[in-house]
Amino acid sequence: MPGTGRHRRPGEDATDRRGVGGEAARLGARLVVLPELVLCGSLFVDAAESSARAEPLDGESVRFLADLSRAYGLVLVAGFCEVSGLAKPYNSAVVIDGGELLAVYRKTHLWDFERELFTPGPVLPPVVPTSVGVVAPLICYDLAFPEVLRSVALRGAQLVASPANWPDSTSPATRPPEVSKAMASAATNRLVVVVADRVGPERGCRWVGGSVVVDHEGYRVAGPDFGIETVLVADVDLEATLDKRLGGRNHVFDDRRLDLYASC
């Protein structure tokens, strides 16, 4: 279940955002995914500004997210700006279950000007057992790389949870290619893909609000509702993701010709 929302402005009370988790919980959600850099925004002017907004894992933002997860009994995946100890911070996402921090992932594929703002993460996304199933956090541009999706699928992920910030296109009625990538990734790996995308204006950019839930066969089961702040809720069958067969003769892993392209 993804939530699409704005970021918290400096000085805004973080508790105002508890309504997102509360609404999702009332609608029956057990897993909530929030957008990339959800509490601080992402269009920083330079590395000095991104560094100034960065927090440690035990900082205010992660504590707030842990409180939200604990209060509503949720598995929560959300993005934040993390202190790295280097010249530039990480663009990170946490996986929290019932208030317990299970994992943090640092975005490995940086888009455009992000290279000036963040340090790329050094390792692939973790595959995290949670109370709802096995979850792999990705962040936005990571979804463009089939190798990343295949890696987490081979390591047992049942659901990919991706905080995202997708810019609006010049044709807002057209589905952005990123939604198609999420659908293709789900189908080719037989896992669920959930994307929570930011919506609305930020410093001259407009985020499209393309949040989507895609089932293990690659079909959209919720969203996207472009251009509006929304909460999407959908039932997905995570047990079905364990069966990688396609019909009676094919298998998404076993049919690979590693003798031809293992080094690609």
C-alpha positions as CSV (number, residue, x, y, z in Angstrom):
1,M,0.0,0.0,0.0
2,P,1.6,3.3,-1.0
3,G,0.9,6.7,0.3
4,T,1.5,9.7,-2.0
5,G,2.1,12.9,-0.2
6,R,3.9,16.2,0.2
7,H,7.0,16.7,2.3
8,R,7.1,18.4,5.7
9,R,8.1,22.0,5.5
10,P,10.7,23.4,8.0
11,G,9.0,24.1,11.3
12,E,5.9,22.0,10.5
13,D,4.8,19.7,13.3
14,A,5.7,16.1,12.3
15,T,2.7,14.7,14.1
16,D,0.5,16.3,11.4
17,R,1.6,13.5,9.1
18,R,0.5,10.7,11.4
19,G,-2.8,10.8,9.6
20,V,-1.3,9.1,6.6
21,G,-0.5,6.0,8.6
22,G,-3.8,6.2,10.5
23,E,-5.9,6.4,7.4
24,A,-4.0,3.5,5.8
25,A,-4.4,1.4,9.0
26,R,-8.1,2.1,9.1
27,L,-8.4,0.9,5.5
28,G,-6.7,-2.3,6.5
29,A,-3.1,-1.7,5.4
30,R,-0.4,-3.8,7.0
31,L,2.4,-2.4,4.9
32,V,2.7,1.3,4.2
33,V,5.2,2.8,1.7
34,L,5.9,6.6,1.7
35,P,7.7,8.7,-0.9
36,E,11.4,9.3,-1.3
37,L,12.9,11.8,1.2
38,V,9.3,12.1,2.5
39,L,9.9,14.4,5.4
40,C,12.5,16.8,4.0
41,G,11.9,17.2,0.3
42,S,14.6,16.5,-2.3
43,L,15.3,19.5,-4.5
44,F,18.2,20.8,-2.6
45,V,20.3,23.6,-4.0
46,D,23.6,22.0,-3.3
47,A,25.4,19.5,-1.1
48,A,25.6,22.0,1.7
49,E,21.8,22.1,1.9
50,S,21.4,18.3,1.6
51,S,24.0,17.8,4.3
52,A,22.3,20.4,6.6
53,R,19.0,18.4,6.3
54,A,20.6,15.0,6.9
55,E,20.0,13.0,10.1
56,P,21.5,9.9,11.7
57,L,19.5,6.7,11.9
58,D,18.6,7.5,15.5
59,G,17.5,11.1,14.5
60,E,14.1,12.8,14.6
61,S,12.8,11.5,11.3
62,V,13.4,7.8,11.9
63,R,12.1,8.1,15.4
64,F,8.9,9.6,14.1
65,L,8.6,6.9,11.5
66,A,9.2,4.2,14.1
67,D,6.5,5.8,16.4
68,L,4.1,5.8,13.4
69,S,4.9,2.1,12.7
70,R,4.5,1.2,16.4
71,A,1.3,3.2,16.9
72,Y,-0.6,1.4,14.0
73,G,1.2,-1.9,14.0
74,L,2.5,-1.4,10.5
75,V,5.5,-2.4,8.4
76,L,6.7,1.0,7.1
77,V,9.1,1.8,4.3
78,A,10.0,5.5,3.9
79,G,12.8,7.7,2.6
80,F,14.9,10.1,4.5
81,C,18.2,12.0,4.1
82,E,20.9,10.2,6.1
83,V,24.2,11.4,7.5
84,S,27.0,9.5,5.8
85,G,30.1,10.8,7.5
86,L,31.3,11.7,4.0
87,A,31.2,14.9,1.9
88,K,27.6,14.2,0.9
89,P,24.7,12.4,2.7
90,Y,22.9,9.3,1.6
91,N,19.5,9.2,0.0
92,S,18.1,6.4,2.2
93,A,15.1,4.3,3.0
94,V,14.2,2.5,6.2
95,V,12.2,-0.7,6.8
96,I,10.5,-0.5,10.2
97,D,8.2,-3.2,11.6
98,G,6.1,-2.5,14.7
99,G,8.4,0.3,15.7
100,E,11.6,-1.8,15.2
101,L,14.1,-0.6,12.6
102,L,15.0,-3.7,10.6
103,A,17.1,-2.3,7.8
104,V,18.3,0.8,6.0
105,Y,19.1,1.0,2.3
106,R,21.2,3.8,0.7
107,K,20.2,4.6,-2.9
108,T,22.8,3.2,-5.3
109,H,21.6,4.7,-8.6
110,L,21.5,8.5,-8.4
111,W,19.5,10.5,-11.0
112,D,20.8,13.6,-12.7
113,F,21.6,16.4,-10.2
114,E,21.4,13.9,-7.3
115,R,25.0,13.2,-8.0
116,E,25.8,16.6,-6.7
117,L,23.7,16.1,-3.5
118,F,24.2,12.6,-2.3
119,T,26.8,9.8,-1.9
120,P,25.7,6.6,-3.8
121,G,25.1,3.6,-1.6
122,P,27.8,0.9,-1.6
123,V,25.6,-2.2,-1.6
124,L,22.5,-3.7,-3.2
125,P,19.2,-3.4,-1.5
126,P,18.7,-5.8,1.4
127,V,16.0,-8.5,1.5
128,V,14.2,-8.2,4.8
129,P,11.9,-10.7,6.5
130,T,9.0,-8.8,8.1
131,S,5.7,-9.6,9.7
132,V,3.9,-9.3,6.3
133,G,6.5,-11.1,4.1
134,V,9.9,-10.6,2.7
135,V,10.4,-7.0,1.6
136,A,13.2,-5.4,-0.5
137,P,13.4,-1.6,-0.4
138,L,14.5,0.2,-3.6
139,I,14.5,4.0,-4.3
140,C,13.1,5.6,-7.4
141,Y,15.7,5.3,-10.2
142,D,16.8,1.9,-8.9
143,L,13.7,0.5,-10.7
144,A,15.3,1.3,-14.0
145,F,17.8,-1.5,-13.6
146,P,16.5,-5.0,-14.2
147,E,19.7,-6.4,-12.5
148,V,18.6,-4.9,-9.2
149,L,15.1,-6.4,-9.3
150,R,16.5,-9.8,-10.4
151,S,19.0,-9.7,-7.5
152,V,16.4,-9.2,-4.8
153,A,14.1,-11.7,-6.4
154,L,16.8,-14.4,-6.5
155,R,17.5,-13.6,-2.8
156,G,13.9,-14.3,-1.9
157,A,12.1,-11.0,-2.0
158,Q,8.3,-11.3,-2.3
159,L,7.6,-7.5,-2.4
160,V,9.6,-4.6,-3.7
161,A,8.8,-1.3,-1.8
162,S,10.0,1.8,-3.6
163,P,9.8,5.3,-2.3
164,A,10.0,7.6,-5.4
165,N,10.0,11.1,-6.7
166,W,8.9,11.0,-10.4
167,P,8.9,14.4,-12.2
168,D,5.8,15.2,-14.2
169,S,6.1,15.0,-18.0
170,T,5.0,17.5,-20.6
171,S,2.0,15.1,-21.3
172,P,0.5,14.7,-17.8
173,A,-2.3,12.4,-19.1
174,T,0.4,9.9,-20.3
175,R,1.5,7.2,-17.9
176,P,5.2,7.8,-17.1
177,P,7.5,5.0,-18.3
178,E,8.4,4.3,-14.7
179,V,5.0,2.7,-14.1
180,S,5.6,0.4,-17.1
181,K,9.0,-0.5,-15.6
182,A,7.4,-1.4,-12.3
183,M,4.9,-3.6,-14.1
184,A,7.6,-5.3,-16.2
185,S,9.8,-5.9,-13.2
186,A,6.9,-7.5,-11.3
187,A,6.0,-9.8,-14.2
188,T,9.5,-10.9,-15.1
189,N,10.3,-11.7,-11.5
190,R,6.9,-12.8,-10.2
191,L,7.0,-10.5,-7.2
192,V,4.8,-7.6,-6.0
193,V,6.1,-4.0,-6.7
194,V,4.8,-1.1,-4.6
195,V,5.8,2.5,-5.5
196,A,5.0,5.5,-3.4
197,D,5.5,8.6,-5.5
198,R,5.5,12.3,-4.4
199,V,2.8,14.6,-5.9
200,G,2.6,18.4,-6.4
201,P,5.0,21.3,-6.7
202,E,8.4,21.6,-5.1
203,R,10.9,24.4,-6.0
204,G,9.7,24.7,-9.6
205,C,9.3,21.0,-10.2
206,R,6.0,19.2,-10.3
207,W,6.0,15.6,-9.1
208,V,3.5,13.4,-11.0
209,G,2.0,11.3,-8.2
210,G,2.3,8.0,-9.9
211,S,2.0,5.7,-6.9
212,V,1.1,2.2,-7.9
213,V,0.6,-1.3,-6.6
214,V,1.5,-4.1,-9.1
215,D,0.8,-7.7,-8.5
216,H,3.1,-10.6,-9.2
217,E,1.8,-11.1,-12.7
218,G,2.5,-7.5,-13.6
219,Y,-1.1,-6.1,-13.4
220,R,-1.9,-2.8,-11.7
221,V,-4.2,-3.5,-8.7
222,A,-4.2,0.1,-7.4
223,G,-3.3,3.4,-9.0
224,P,-1.8,5.5,-10.4
225,D,-4.1,8.5,-9.6
226,F,-1.9,11.1,-11.2
227,G,-1.8,14.6,-9.9
228,I,-3.7,14.2,-6.6
229,E,-2.6,13.4,-3.0
230,T,-4.0,10.0,-2.3
231,V,-3.8,6.8,-0.3
232,L,-3.9,3.6,-2.2
233,V,-4.8,0.3,-0.6
234,A,-4.8,-3.1,-2.3
235,D,-4.7,-6.8,-1.4
236,V,-1.8,-8.8,-2.8
237,D,-1.0,-12.5,-2.7
238,L,2.6,-12.7,-1.4
239,E,2.4,-16.5,-1.2
240,A,1.9,-16.6,-5.0
241,T,5.2,-14.9,-5.4
242,L,7.0,-18.0,-4.2
243,D,5.9,-19.9,-7.3
244,K,8.1,-18.8,-10.2
245,R,6.5,-21.2,-12.8
246,L,4.8,-19.8,-15.9
247,G,2.3,-22.4,-17.0
248,G,3.4,-26.0,-17.1
249,R,6.6,-25.7,-19.0
250,N,8.4,-22.5,-18.0
251,H,10.1,-20.9,-15.0
252,V,11.3,-17.3,-14.6
253,F,14.6,-18.4,-13.0
254,D,15.3,-21.8,-14.5
255,D,14.7,-20.7,-18.1
256,R,17.6,-18.3,-18.0
257,R,20.4,-19.0,-20.4
258,L,23.3,-18.1,-18.1
259,D,25.7,-19.8,-20.5
260,L,24.9,-17.0,-22.9
261,Y,24.6,-13.9,-20.8
262,A,25.9,-14.6,-17.2
263,S,28.5,-11.9,-17.6
264,C,26.1,-9.2,-19.0
